Amino acid sequence: MGERVFVLGVGMTKFSKPVADGPSYLDLGQEAVAAAMADSGLDNSAIQQAYAAYIYGETCCGQRVLYRSGFYEIPIFNVNNACASGSTALYQLKRSIEAGLLDCGLAVGFEQMQKGSIDVGWTDRPTPLSRHFGRMKSERGIGKAPAAPQIFGNAGRYYMEKYGITAETFARVAAKNHRNSVGNPNAQFRDEYSVAEILDSPMVWDPLTRLQCSPTSNGAAAAVLASERFVREHGLQQRAVEILASQLVTDPASTFESNDADLAGAGMTRAASHAAYVESGKGPEDLDVIELHDCFSTNELITYDGLGLCDEGGGGKLIDSGATDHGGDVVVNPSGGLISKGHPIGATGLAQCHELTTQLRNEAGPRQVPGASVALQHNLGLGGACVINIFGRPQ
């Protein structure tokens, strides 16, 4: 067992719709870093290494952000791991500190996205998702909608066919998360919608309507991590949140031979969560609050299974009963999740860390989960990567 690792500071910008005259990734990244450093109470000299996560941009964008923030000469690593990039940066930093390679470091994620649905960036070479598309085409065909809602929508169809889940059940997931976003000043959308309004919004890919899909977003988030030794030497125990486990997995070979849910990352979720539970000594029954990757409402419900919150196929009963809402057994996505908070890809995982750290410090205001002491983060990237982090309240 290596060094225990703690979150000392977190910061994030408001997530917003991409606009031509909006702030650049440099502005967003600098704002998030400054907020995380201020929250930690440290100055720049404490940071020995940094990881920068983003998808849209040229090489070394991380250096541009961190130079502007006053960090020079330290090792800076640029991280691109699909939608799990932000939490991958967190994972890498945590592992480096745990191994004793450094005592204090910084992870930042940012994104300046283009308007519209995510599209293929390069058309003259194989895409990372070509095997996923091939499998999807052979099973259900390919339509005119963007690729991501097709993959996650088909996973929802699979659950409807196998377990009798209805489109209304998926809409309840979105309604919960839109409702939660009302209390989050950093959320891109802060409007509450009824289940009927969600079902009546424009269809993207059956059963997913527009209000069940995460939006294209700009934004940034950051976290400062440190070893237990560093925390004690600097007297920072009071607000330090421990990372009890951090696991990253990629697709099992069965992904391309299995069902639509595994094609959407369910197999990765099962493997990563099992490893994280073993590492932390915690189980699903110990969790008080979860931030999971609800890029689409169907994925939140499917993820309930993968995290062991219910028996296979039991996610519909879980959301219908209110067990994952405030006042239930475990509160899922109190921030509003990706559906409402937004999904600037490189920042998403670190924004989840921001929310859970805030929850465990009992500083989340109107969205606070009373008595939260154990939290889980689930961040998924098709292509593929899944990161599970488990956090513990300051002791």
Helices and strands as residue ranges (DSSP letters): E 5-12, H 25-40, G 44-46, E 50-53, H 61-68, E 76-79, G 82-84, H 85-98, E 104-111, H 130-140, H 147-163, H 167-181, H 195-200, E 203-205, E 208-209, G 210-212, E 219-227, H 228-233, G 237-239, E 241-249, G 253-256, H 260-263, H 266-280, G 284-286, E 289-291, H 297-306, H 315-321, E 331-332, H 337-341, H 345-360, G 365-367, E 374-381, E 385-392
